[in-house]
Amino acid sequence: MNPTTNSTPEQLALERALRAAEDAKHGSYDKRTEHIDSEGRGVFINRLIREDSPYLLQHAHNPVNWYAWGDEAFATAREQDKPIFLSIGYSTCHWCHVMEVESFDNPDVAAVLNEHFISIKMDREQYPDVDEAYMTGVQIMTGHGGWPMSNLLLPSGEPFFGATYFPAQQFIAILNQVVVAWRDKREELETSAQQVQKAIEKILGDREQVSALDAGLFESTVDMLLQREDKERGGLAGAPKFPQEPLLLLLLEAAREGSTGALGFVDRALEAMARGGIYDQVAGGFARYSVDEEWLVPHFEKMLYNQSQLGAAYLEAYQLTRKPFFLRVLTQTLDYVLRDMQRPEGGFYSATDADSEGEEGVFFTWSLDELKAALNAEDYAFVCEVYGPTLLGNFEGSNILFLERPPRENDYARLDRILAELYSQREQRIHPLRDDKLIVAWSGAMASTLARAGYALNNANWLDAAHRAVQIMLAQNVGSDGSVRRIALNGTVSINGQLEDYANLAEALIALADTQPRDAMPALLTTARKVVSKMLEAFWDEASQGFFLGPAEQIGPRLTRSKSASDGATLSPVATALRCLHLLAERHEIAADAQTNHEDTDPAIDYGDFLRRGLLAVSGQLNEHPLSHASLLRLHAEIEQPPRGRQVLLDGGRAKLAVLGEVGAQSVESRVSRVVEIELQLAQGWHVSIDPAASASLPLAISVQEAGWAVESIAYPDASGGQLQGAQRIHLVLRPDAPELSQEPTTESSTERAAEDPREPIDQTLRLEFGVQLCSESECLLLCSCSLLV
């Protein structure tokens, strides 16, 4: 808005109100415009100055008369009978910035938009359900999608044209064509909009016919992925290259079931990514994708969701392969998040930008002179050997650091010292923009990864960060009834929570509960149940079954209320919600403990029933498009297999088995045996037999799945009466290439059995198979099977 002598009283009043908002926000945001007066005020100002979104504030001083997404813009369009231009993006999107500078800060473009259109700017991270609907429309009309997303709509909200980025002159030409068509061919535009709307509804609203899951679907989908691998460079063939975390996690599930092909795919992809420029070699953390086939040149924005999802993938890959390089990348990535993306009060910022000083990647790249200035001669030579920078560079005359091969383990200490020097030097540069808003879904996913990694690797800092993140979200984003507000920024919360916010927060609560002793789990699980109860109330479709993605109440028009269960840039919210139901069903007896202790008075929910109905509702989608529903397929596999991992819960949580770690090793006859400590926690009133002569129940059975290994001995510290009760530590000696030996229990500790000077344990992942039958004074339950990774 730029007042003139012809301005109406209403326009002048709006100008005064917007200027007051500008003054109130002075210094709290960057004025990204060329149009600044001598006093530092924006020459132009629009309604976006009222918003908190960093992305919207980037456009608050464009000459375009922007509206935020909401009812006001659509009412104005109907009143003035104008088409709507809807632009959707996010704060750290490189091409969004390009179009901002070229078009939206361009008075010539603004003149056309302001005269003939009502213009809306929307932050996709605030309203992912709205973004999904319009992105689906763009993909229908053009065959591809991306951001910035450019849509032309009827005043009622239906799109009749959609695309992505346009250079300024091409954009003006398209707008002028629409002006003519709006005047002369309105009916054709309305017909086109109706057709696109019906297609969006068909894709997102209608469901495939409910059917049983196709036999062999998991195996055939894995085979499809293996056929599409770029074996030379890692990942899927082609460019641009995205990490494709849902597919990697699916393949890791197949690897746990014994697929060497799947494990090879993941191993090659994760190593290639971590060696490439998509990975920040100096500070850790991953960019969103690379533009080339080599994983070398990224758009340099870093999204929190990539760090959480890739963190989970590297954790699982390390547990399966024991590769030190994967552990190193995992550690660097999670430490990067804690150092550079963690809010002081807890929780996490959402993203950092690709651009600084007006250029993409300048913060992250290095010239030879910059490296020489930062390091001594010996360290400079070492960096040149390891990362291969050149005088000409590999990105616009500068160097993106990358690894030709993983460094040797004995170089890690030296390399870390050098990288600390480079990080310190880089910190003196002008930083890219950081989007400071907390998104519950993303912070929840990050907390889950930190909790699981912290527990598995005994890292107290990661566990503490997960706990603080969950606590701050519960304090500021969750109401007393369990309702969730999606965004927190500058001390305020806003936007009704989406399904992904509820599901990811509940999953984080469950992940944190699993890090606690069994007796301490009910408090966190009670809170998870409260969030899930509200999730079912707000998003469950009782009429047609399954989950909606967006809330029932939403501002602005709604093209459809999506029930798509596919994965996108983040894991499917539907799959995560269903997984929460599965996890809570597995832990229902712990919830019963909470009710017994009067900690939870909510009515019981049959999570298993909701899970069955929810899986059936999306079965048609999964059968029809398994590759785009990898998270759902992984959940099916998880449910069908016996419990497994570093810890498992049995019989509704009456028993908890967990790997505490390796506590020693011993060398006998040139073989190195591994000494492993397992904890078994049992609910009050239940026991497990270990002496078949003393009980009619089945005794605890332990074996090693991998060929060439056997359980040499089992030691129970306290096995009075041939039964285990309460919390017990079990020490196992696992021997390679040994015949099966007696597993009769002893009371000798593992430290007493270990050699005085043991060798390092053999670095191989083993699966311990357990058969557990729980008994009380009055009944014995069915035998449960599970496996633990050690």
Secondary structure, 3 states (H helix, E strand, C coil): CCCCCCCCHHHHHHHHHHHHHHHHCCCCCCCCCCCECCCCCECCCCHHHHCCCHHHHCCCCCCCCEEECCHHHHHHHHHHCCCEEEEEECCCCHHHHHHHHHHHCCHHHHHHHHHHCEEEEEECCCCHHHHHHHHHHHHHHHCCCCCCEEEEECCCCCEEEEECCCCHHHHHHHHHHHHHHHHHCHHHHHHHHHHHHHHHHHHHHCCCCCCCCCCCHHHHHHHHHHHCECCCCCCECCCCECCCHHHHHHHHHHHHCCCHHHHHHHHHHHHHHHHCCCECCCCCCECCEECCCCCCCEECCEEHHHHHHHHHHHHHHHHHHCCHHHHHHHHHHHHHHHHHHECCCCCECCEECCEECCEECCCCCECHHHHHHHCCHHHHHHHHHHHCCCCCCCECCEECCCCCCCCCHHHHHHHHHHHHHHHHHHCCCCCCCEECCEEHHHHHHHHHHHHHHHHHHCCHHHHHHHHHHHHHHHHHCECCCCCEEEEEECCEEEEECCHHHHHHHHHHHHHHHHCCCHHHHHHHHHHHHHHHHHHHHHHECCCCCCECCCCCCCCCCCCCCCCCCCCCCCCCHHHHHHHHHHHHHHCHHHHHHHHHCCCCCCCCCCHHHHHHHHHHHCHHHHHHCCHHHHHHHHHHHHHHCCCEECEEEEHHHCEEEEEEEEEEEEEECCEEEEEEEEEEEECCCCEEECCCCCCCCCCCEEEECCCCEEEEEEECCCCHHHEEECEEEEEEEEEECCCCCCCCCECCCHHHHCCCCCCCCCCCCCEEEEEECCECCCCECCCEEEEEEC
